[in-house]
Amino acid sequence: MKQLKRFPNIQTLRNLSSMFKSSHRGKDKFFQVLLELAVQTIGARNAAILMVDEKSGKLNFYLASGDKSLVLKDVDIPAGQGIAGAVVESGEPVVSNDVSSDDRWFSLASEKTEIEVTAIVCYPIYLDDKVMGVVELLDKEDGSKFDDEDVESLGHFANILSMAFEVIRSKDQIDNHLDRLQEEYAQRYTIVGESGIIRNCIYQAQRVSNSKASVLISGESGTGKELFAHLIHDHSPRQAKPFISISCGALPASILERELFGHEKGAFTGADTKKIGLFEAADGGTLFLDEIGEMPLDMQVKLLRVLQEESFLRLGGTKTIQVDVRMVSATNRDLNKMVQEGGFRQDLYYRINVINLELPPLRERPEDISDLVQYFIKKHTPPGQPRPKLAKGLLSHLKGYSWPGNIRHLENAVERAIVFQESGELTVDSFPFESSDSPIDINVGATLKEASDAFRHSFITNTLKSTSGNRTKAAKILDVQRSYLSRLIKELEID
């Protein structure tokens, strides 16, 4: 085996590894050092990497050793010409120890750099079984000829270059994918609005994000409670850790317990494998418990114990598991009233309600409707289609509606309007509110009682609609006794 004339020192190799793992800015430096390493190892005077232009087939100088890279940036080798072009076409390495008598020699680069060249060895760089470029060495320092062992050595460097370009391409693809995911995430969890009331909520959420204190986010359905939970997590030191969410009202107590705490294999019939619970999965991050007011009392006791001790047992387990979890809860119910009525544990209420963040209903921030509508139009207009415009008077129409389902209700209405619009414009007719949904229309001249009755009729009707006619839930939202709500329904002749 041929002895290399110069051995690269270990620090050079370490620098190469460090540069390759760094940002794209370090990649060119990586290739530059690798090129210099090839020059030292094989004992050449100069070297260059040339890349194939996919459209024209021309070869462009990507990098050159020494200080000649800038000079060569403007030099293109036409497709199929030069010794490098021959390597691209054949896919095989080429050695020419007398370029002056080689008809393939393309002398423009040598003339530009004012470097006389006698010999060249050129090796293809492959990507996906296709030649994407070449690496070439020019002249031996000792004046000897390039031989087969030099070709073999250069081949090792060409293989490293191929792998490096493949990794960089994969990294670019991953980066692009991550950028798209981040854009989708940002779009999904964007909080839209410039009203003072929502800006204050955002400010409060950002203020509490740096602490570990439990946060209770309260507000009507559709006001964006999960968005604010994400905001708290994303602005906290835990942002790189998991954000795990679960709806306490969507699962029976037995299943909810398994989801939160996990179970050991054989803990119950059907437990064929061990399962990690959400508390364990959220370790170091944030656990968001939505609709916590729906959690059964026996589960409330178990949740309180975990919050107090920061540890728990999996179902069927005997080993205590320690966790570090930031708790954020949300509810559309009056938990304080539930505590008084015995429907929610007082000690758990105080534990989860260290900081309370109350979100306003959409009817209290009508000035944000314009921004929200534009945001939802952008979100729901199919790619490649023009975004519909807003007809005159539409925003006033939308601002006059009480939106019992809040922001979620508005988004669904905008999405539906986009689907059915044909003229490229959203009009009042694009939002066909039912009679019970329509904005309150009270003419000047009506008595105060008539105006009050009209408002109460519309407001109670919309509230009942948001609870699917459930008077008990509607009474809790309105903060009145169910019997009193029934009397109002009868008095106001609400169907």
C-alpha positions as CSV (number, residue, x, y, z in Angstrom):
1,M,0.0,0.0,0.0
2,K,1.3,3.4,-0.9
3,Q,2.4,5.6,2.0
4,L,0.7,9.0,2.1
5,K,3.2,11.8,1.8
6,R,1.4,14.0,4.4
7,F,-0.9,12.8,7.2
8,P,-3.8,15.1,8.3
9,N,-3.5,15.8,12.0
10,I,-6.3,14.8,14.3
11,Q,-7.3,18.4,15.0
12,T,-8.0,18.9,11.3
13,L,-10.4,15.9,11.4
14,R,-12.1,17.2,14.5
15,N,-12.5,20.6,12.9
16,L,-14.1,18.9,9.9
17,S,-16.5,17.0,12.1
18,S,-17.4,20.2,14.0
19,M,-18.0,22.2,10.9
20,F,-20.1,19.6,9.2
21,K,-22.4,19.5,12.3
22,S,-22.7,23.3,12.3
23,S,-25.0,25.5,10.3
24,H,-25.1,25.9,6.5
25,R,-22.6,28.7,6.9
26,G,-20.1,26.1,8.0
27,K,-20.7,23.7,5.1
28,D,-18.6,25.7,2.6
29,K,-15.8,25.8,5.1
30,F,-16.2,22.1,5.6
31,F,-15.7,21.5,1.8
32,Q,-12.8,24.0,1.7
33,V,-11.0,22.2,4.5
34,L,-11.8,18.8,2.9
35,L,-10.4,20.0,-0.4
36,E,-7.2,21.2,1.2
37,L,-6.9,17.9,3.0
38,A,-7.1,16.0,-0.3
39,V,-4.4,18.3,-1.7
40,Q,-2.1,17.5,1.4
41,T,-2.9,13.8,1.4
42,I,-2.2,13.1,-2.2
43,G,0.5,15.8,-2.6
44,A,-1.1,17.9,-5.3
45,R,-0.6,21.6,-6.0
46,N,-4.2,22.7,-6.5
47,A,-7.7,21.2,-6.4
48,A,-11.3,22.2,-7.2
49,I,-14.9,21.0,-6.9
50,L,-17.1,21.6,-9.9
51,M,-20.9,21.1,-9.9
52,V,-23.3,20.3,-12.8
53,D,-26.0,22.9,-13.6
54,E,-29.2,20.8,-13.9
55,K,-30.7,23.0,-16.6
56,S,-27.8,23.8,-18.9
57,G,-25.5,20.8,-18.1
58,K,-22.6,23.2,-17.7
59,L,-20.0,22.7,-15.1
60,N,-19.5,25.6,-12.6
61,F,-16.6,25.9,-10.2
62,Y,-18.1,25.5,-6.7
63,L,-14.8,25.7,-4.7
64,A,-11.1,25.8,-5.4
65,S,-8.1,25.5,-3.2
66,G,-6.0,28.5,-2.3
67,D,-7.2,31.9,-3.2
68,K,-8.5,31.2,-6.7
69,S,-12.2,30.4,-5.9
70,L,-13.4,34.0,-6.6
71,V,-11.5,34.1,-9.9
72,L,-13.1,30.9,-11.1
73,K,-16.7,31.8,-10.1
74,D,-17.4,33.2,-13.6
75,V,-15.8,30.3,-15.4
76,D,-18.3,27.8,-16.9
77,I,-17.3,24.6,-18.8
78,P,-19.8,23.8,-21.5
79,A,-21.6,20.5,-21.2
80,G,-19.5,17.6,-22.4
81,Q,-16.3,19.7,-22.8
82,G,-13.1,19.5,-21.0
83,I,-11.7,16.6,-19.0
84,A,-14.2,17.3,-16.2
85,G,-17.0,17.2,-18.8
86,A,-15.8,13.8,-20.0
87,V,-15.9,12.5,-16.4
88,V,-19.5,13.7,-16.1
89,E,-20.5,12.0,-19.3
90,S,-18.7,8.7,-18.6
91,G,-19.2,8.6,-14.8
92,E,-15.6,7.3,-14.6
93,P,-12.5,8.9,-13.2
94,V,-9.9,10.3,-15.7
95,V,-6.1,10.8,-15.3
96,S,-4.2,12.9,-17.8
97,N,-0.5,13.5,-17.1
98,D,0.1,15.7,-20.2
99,V,-2.9,18.0,-20.7
100,S,-1.1,19.9,-23.4
101,S,-1.5,16.9,-25.8
102,D,-5.0,16.0,-24.5
103,D,-7.7,17.1,-26.9
104,R,-10.2,17.2,-24.0
105,W,-8.3,19.8,-22.0
106,F,-10.3,23.0,-21.4
107,S,-7.7,25.7,-20.8
108,L,-9.9,28.7,-19.9
109,A,-9.7,28.0,-16.1
110,S,-5.9,27.8,-16.3
111,E,-5.7,31.0,-18.2
112,K,-8.0,32.8,-15.8
113,T,-6.0,31.8,-12.8
114,E,-2.6,32.2,-14.6
115,I,-1.6,28.8,-13.2
116,E,0.2,26.5,-15.7
117,V,-1.2,23.0,-15.5
118,T,0.6,19.9,-16.6
119,A,-1.4,17.0,-15.1
120,I,-4.9,16.4,-13.8
121,V,-6.8,13.6,-12.0
122,C,-10.6,14.0,-12.0
123,Y,-13.2,11.9,-10.1
124,P,-17.0,12.0,-10.3
125,I,-19.2,13.0,-7.4
126,Y,-22.5,11.0,-7.3
127,L,-25.9,11.7,-5.8
128,D,-28.8,9.3,-6.4
129,D,-26.7,7.3,-8.9
130,K,-26.3,10.4,-11.0
131,V,-23.1,12.4,-11.5
132,M,-23.7,15.8,-9.8
133,G,-20.2,17.1,-10.0
134,V,-16.5,16.3,-10.1
135,V,-13.5,16.8,-7.8
136,E,-10.1,17.4,-9.5
137,L,-6.5,17.6,-8.5
138,L,-3.9,19.5,-10.5
139,D,-0.2,18.6,-10.7
140,K,1.9,16.8,-8.1
141,E,4.1,18.9,-5.9
142,D,7.1,16.7,-6.6
143,G,6.6,16.7,-10.3
144,S,5.7,13.0,-10.5
145,K,2.7,11.6,-12.4
146,F,-0.7,10.8,-11.0
147,D,-1.1,7.0,-10.7
148,D,-3.8,4.5,-9.8
149,E,-3.3,4.9,-6.1
150,D,-3.8,8.7,-6.4
151,V,-7.1,7.9,-8.2
152,E,-8.1,5.5,-5.4
153,S,-7.3,8.1,-2.7
154,L,-9.2,10.8,-4.5
155,G,-12.1,8.4,-4.8
156,H,-12.3,8.3,-1.0
157,F,-12.6,12.0,-0.9
158,A,-15.2,12.0,-3.7
159,N,-17.3,9.5,-1.7
160,I,-17.1,11.7,1.4
161,L,-18.3,14.7,-0.8
162,S,-21.2,12.6,-2.1
163,M,-22.3,11.6,1.4
164,A,-21.9,15.2,2.6
165,F,-24.1,16.6,-0.2
166,E,-26.7,13.9,0.4
167,V,-26.8,14.7,4.1
168,I,-27.0,18.4,3.3
169,R,-29.9,17.8,0.9
170,S,-31.7,15.7,3.5
171,K,-31.1,18.4,6.1
172,D,-32.5,21.0,3.6
173,Q,-35.6,18.8,3.2
174,I,-36.0,18.4,6.9
175,D,-35.5,22.1,7.5
176,N,-38.1,22.9,4.8
177,H,-40.5,20.4,6.4
178,L,-39.9,21.9,9.8
179,D,-40.4,25.4,8.5
180,R,-43.8,24.2,7.1
181,L,-44.7,22.6,10.3
182,Q,-43.7,25.7,12.3
183,E,-45.8,27.8,9.9
184,E,-48.8,25.4,10.3
185,Y,-48.3,25.5,14.1
186,A,-48.1,29.2,14.2
187,Q,-51.2,29.5,12.0
188,R,-53.1,27.0,14.1
189,Y,-52.2,28.6,17.4
190,T,-52.3,32.3,16.4
191,I,-54.2,34.6,18.7
192,V,-55.8,37.2,16.5
193,G,-57.1,40.6,17.8
194,E,-55.9,44.0,18.8
195,S,-58.6,45.0,21.2
196,G,-57.5,46.1,24.6
197,I,-59.2,43.3,26.4
198,I,-57.5,40.5,24.4
199,R,-54.1,42.3,24.4
200,N,-54.4,42.3,28.2
201,C,-55.1,38.6,28.3
202,I,-52.0,37.9,26.1
203,Y,-49.9,40.1,28.4
204,Q,-51.1,38.2,31.5
205,A,-50.4,34.8,29.8
206,Q,-46.9,35.9,28.9
207,R,-46.3,37.2,32.4
208,V,-47.3,33.9,34.1
209,S,-45.4,31.7,31.6
210,N,-42.1,31.8,33.4
211,S,-43.5,30.5,36.6
212,K,-44.5,27.0,37.5
213,A,-47.8,28.1,39.1
214,S,-50.9,26.3,38.0
215,V,-53.1,28.4,35.7
216,L,-56.9,28.1,35.3
217,I,-58.2,29.5,32.1
218,S,-61.9,30.3,32.2
219,G,-64.3,31.4,29.6
220,E,-67.2,30.4,27.4
221,S,-66.8,27.6,24.8
222,G,-65.0,28.7,21.7
223,T,-63.1,31.6,23.3
224,G,-59.6,30.1,22.6
225,K,-58.7,28.6,26.0
226,E,-56.4,26.0,24.4
227,L,-54.7,28.7,22.3
228,F,-53.8,30.5,25.5
229,A,-52.6,27.3,27.1
230,H,-50.2,26.9,24.1
231,L,-49.2,30.6,24.5
232,I,-48.2,30.0,28.1
233,H,-46.2,26.9,27.2
234,D,-44.5,28.4,24.2
235,H,-43.3,31.4,26.2
236,S,-42.1,29.3,29.1
237,P,-38.7,27.7,29.8
238,R,-40.6,24.4,29.1
239,Q,-41.2,25.2,25.4
240,A,-38.8,22.5,24.2
241,K,-40.6,19.9,26.3
242,P,-44.0,18.2,25.5
243,F,-47.3,20.0,25.6
244,I,-49.9,17.3,26.3
245,S,-53.7,18.0,26.3
246,I,-56.7,16.0,27.3
247,S,-60.4,16.8,27.6
248,C,-61.7,15.6,31.0
249,G,-65.3,15.7,29.8
250,A,-64.7,13.4,26.8
251,L,-63.8,10.2,28.7
252,P,-65.4,8.1,31.5
253,A,-63.6,8.2,34.8
254,S,-62.0,4.8,34.5
255,I,-60.5,5.6,31.1
256,L,-59.5,9.1,32.2
257,E,-57.5,7.5,35.0
258,R,-55.7,5.2,32.7
259,E,-54.9,8.0,30.3
260,L,-53.5,10.3,33.0
261,F,-51.5,7.8,35.0
262,G,-50.9,4.9,32.7
263,H,-50.9,1.2,33.7
264,E,-48.7,-1.8,34.1
265,K,-49.0,-4.9,32.1
266,G,-51.8,-7.1,33.6
267,A,-53.2,-4.3,35.7
268,F,-56.7,-5.2,34.3
269,T,-58.3,-7.3,31.7
270,G,-57.0,-6.3,28.3
271,A,-53.9,-4.6,29.7
272,D,-51.5,-6.7,27.5
273,T,-48.7,-4.1,27.6
274,K,-47.4,-1.4,29.9
275,K,-48.8,2.1,29.0
276,I,-47.2,5.4,29.8
277,G,-49.7,8.0,31.2
278,L,-50.0,11.6,30.1
279,F,-48.4,12.9,33.4
280,E,-45.3,10.8,32.6
281,A,-45.4,11.8,28.9
282,A,-45.6,15.5,29.9
283,D,-42.6,15.3,32.4
284,G,-40.7,18.5,32.1
285,G,-43.4,20.1,30.0
286,T,-47.0,21.2,30.3
287,L,-50.2,19.2,30.9
288,F,-53.4,20.9,29.7
289,L,-56.6,19.6,31.3
290,D,-59.5,21.0,29.3
291,E,-63.1,20.9,30.7
292,I,-61.7,20.2,34.2
293,G,-65.1,21.0,35.7
294,E,-66.4,17.8,34.1
295,M,-63.9,15.6,36.1
296,P,-65.6,13.2,38.5
297,L,-65.0,13.8,42.2
298,D,-63.1,10.5,42.7
299,M,-60.7,11.5,40.0
300,Q,-60.3,15.0,41.5
301,V,-58.9,13.3,44.7
302,K,-56.3,11.4,42.6
303,L,-55.4,14.5,40.6
304,L,-54.9,16.6,43.8
305,R,-52.6,14.0,45.2
306,V,-50.4,14.1,42.1
307,L,-50.3,17.9,42.2
308,Q,-49.3,17.9,45.9
309,E,-46.7,15.2,45.8
310,E,-45.5,15.5,42.2
311,S,-45.5,11.7,42.1
312,F,-48.0,8.8,41.4
313,L,-48.3,5.1,40.7
314,R,-49.3,3.6,37.4
315,L,-52.4,1.5,37.7
316,G,-51.3,-1.9,39.0
317,G,-47.8,-0.5,39.7
318,T,-45.8,-0.4,43.0
319,K,-43.0,2.0,41.9
320,T,-43.5,5.7,42.6
321,I,-42.9,7.9,39.6
322,Q,-41.7,11.4,40.1
323,V,-42.8,14.0,37.6
324,D,-42.2,17.7,37.0
325,V,-45.3,19.0,35.2
326,R,-46.7,22.5,34.7
327,M,-50.5,22.3,35.1
328,V,-52.8,24.4,33.0
329,S,-56.5,23.8,33.3
330,A,-59.5,25.2,31.4
331,T,-63.3,25.4,32.1
332,N,-66.4,27.1,30.8
333,R,-68.1,26.4,34.1
334,D,-68.3,28.5,37.3
335,L,-66.0,26.3,39.5
336,N,-66.4,28.6,42.5
337,K,-70.1,28.0,42.4
338,M,-69.6,24.2,41.9
339,V,-67.4,24.2,45.0
340,Q,-70.2,25.8,47.0
341,E,-72.7,23.2,45.6
342,G,-70.4,20.3,46.3
343,G,-69.7,19.5,42.6
344,F,-66.0,20.4,42.8
345,R,-63.4,19.9,45.5
346,Q,-62.4,23.1,47.2
347,D,-58.8,22.0,47.9
348,L,-58.3,21.1,44.2
349,Y,-59.9,24.4,43.1
350,Y,-57.4,26.3,45.1
351,R,-54.5,24.1,43.8
352,I,-55.4,24.6,40.1
353,N,-56.5,28.2,40.4
354,V,-53.2,29.8,41.7
355,I,-53.5,32.1,38.7
356,N,-56.8,32.7,36.9
357,L,-56.9,33.9,33.3
358,E,-60.5,34.8,32.2
359,L,-61.0,35.1,28.5
360,P,-63.7,37.4,27.1
361,P,-66.5,36.2,24.8
362,L,-66.4,37.5,21.3
363,R,-69.4,39.8,21.9
364,E,-67.3,41.8,24.3
365,R,-64.6,42.3,21.7
366,P,-66.5,43.1,18.4
367,E,-63.6,45.3,17.2
368,D,-61.6,42.1,16.6
369,I,-64.1,40.6,14.3
370,S,-62.6,42.3,11.2
371,D,-59.2,40.9,11.9
372,L,-60.6,37.4,12.7
373,V,-62.6,37.3,9.5
374,Q,-59.6,38.2,7.4
375,Y,-57.5,35.6,9.2
376,F,-60.1,32.9,8.7
377,I,-60.5,33.8,5.0
378,K,-56.7,33.4,4.6
379,K,-56.8,30.1,6.5
380,H,-59.7,28.5,4.7
381,T,-59.4,29.7,1.1
382,P,-58.2,26.8,-0.9
383,P,-54.6,27.1,-2.3
384,G,-54.4,28.7,-5.7
385,Q,-57.8,30.3,-5.4
386,P,-58.3,34.1,-4.9
387,R,-59.4,35.1,-1.5
388,P,-63.0,36.4,-1.5
389,K,-63.6,40.1,-0.7
390,L,-66.0,41.5,1.9
391,A,-69.1,43.2,0.7
392,K,-70.0,46.6,2.0
393,G,-72.0,46.4,5.3
394,L,-70.9,42.8,6.0
395,L,-68.6,43.6,9.0
396,S,-71.4,45.7,10.6
397,H,-73.7,42.8,10.1
398,L,-71.3,40.4,11.8
399,K,-70.4,42.8,14.6
400,G,-74.1,43.1,15.4
401,Y,-74.4,39.3,16.1
402,S,-73.9,37.9,19.6
403,W,-71.9,34.8,18.5
404,P,-72.9,32.4,21.2
405,G,-70.3,29.9,20.0
406,N,-67.7,32.7,20.0
407,I,-64.5,32.5,17.8
408,R,-65.1,28.9,16.9
409,H,-68.6,29.8,15.8
410,L,-67.3,32.7,13.7
411,E,-64.6,30.5,12.0
412,N,-67.2,27.8,11.1
413,A,-69.4,30.5,9.6
414,V,-66.6,32.0,7.5
415,E,-65.5,28.6,6.3
416,R,-69.0,27.8,5.3
417,A,-69.4,31.1,3.5
418,I,-66.2,30.5,1.5
419,V,-67.4,27.1,0.4
420,F,-70.7,28.4,-0.9
421,Q,-69.6,31.7,-2.3
422,E,-69.6,32.0,-6.1
423,S,-69.1,35.7,-6.9
424,G,-65.7,36.1,-5.2
425,E,-67.4,38.2,-2.5
426,L,-68.8,37.4,0.9
427,T,-72.1,39.2,1.5
428,V,-74.7,39.4,4.3
429,D,-76.5,36.6,2.5
430,S,-73.4,34.4,3.0
431,F,-74.1,34.4,6.7
432,P,-77.8,33.3,6.9
433,F,-78.4,33.6,10.6
434,E,-81.6,31.9,11.7
435,S,-84.3,34.1,13.3
436,S,-83.1,33.1,16.7
437,D,-79.5,33.8,15.7
438,S,-80.1,37.2,14.0
439,P,-78.6,40.4,15.4
440,I,-80.8,42.3,17.9
441,D,-82.8,44.9,16.0
442,I,-84.3,47.5,18.4
443,N,-85.8,50.6,16.8
444,V,-85.6,54.0,18.4
445,G,-88.9,54.7,20.1
446,A,-89.3,51.3,21.8
447,T,-89.8,51.4,25.5
448,L,-87.0,50.3,27.8
449,K,-88.9,47.2,28.8
450,E,-89.5,46.3,25.1
451,A,-85.7,46.8,24.4
452,S,-84.8,44.8,27.5
453,D,-87.2,41.9,26.6
454,A,-85.8,41.9,23.0
455,F,-82.3,41.6,24.3
456,R,-83.1,38.9,26.9
457,H,-85.1,36.9,24.3
458,S,-82.2,36.9,21.8
459,F,-79.5,36.4,24.5
460,I,-81.2,33.5,26.2
461,T,-82.2,31.9,22.9
462,N,-78.5,32.0,21.7
463,T,-77.3,30.6,25.0
464,L,-79.8,27.7,24.8
465,K,-78.7,27.1,21.3
466,S,-75.0,26.9,22.4
467,T,-76.0,24.2,25.0
468,S,-78.2,22.3,22.5
469,G,-81.3,23.2,24.6
470,N,-79.9,22.0,27.9
471,R,-81.5,24.4,30.4
472,T,-79.2,23.3,33.3
473,K,-76.1,24.2,31.4
474,A,-77.6,27.4,30.1
475,A,-78.5,28.4,33.7
476,K,-74.9,27.9,34.8
477,I,-73.6,30.0,31.9
478,L,-76.1,32.7,32.7
479,D,-75.4,32.4,36.4
480,V,-79.1,32.1,37.3
481,Q,-81.2,29.4,38.9
482,R,-82.7,26.8,36.5
483,S,-86.2,27.6,37.9
484,Y,-85.7,31.3,37.2
485,L,-84.5,30.5,33.6
486,S,-87.6,28.4,33.0
487,R,-89.8,31.3,34.1
488,L,-88.0,33.7,31.8
489,I,-88.4,31.2,28.9
490,K,-92.1,31.1,29.5
491,E,-92.4,34.8,30.1
492,L,-90.5,35.8,26.9
493,E,-92.3,33.1,24.9
494,I,-89.0,31.4,23.8
495,D,-89.6,28.3,21.7
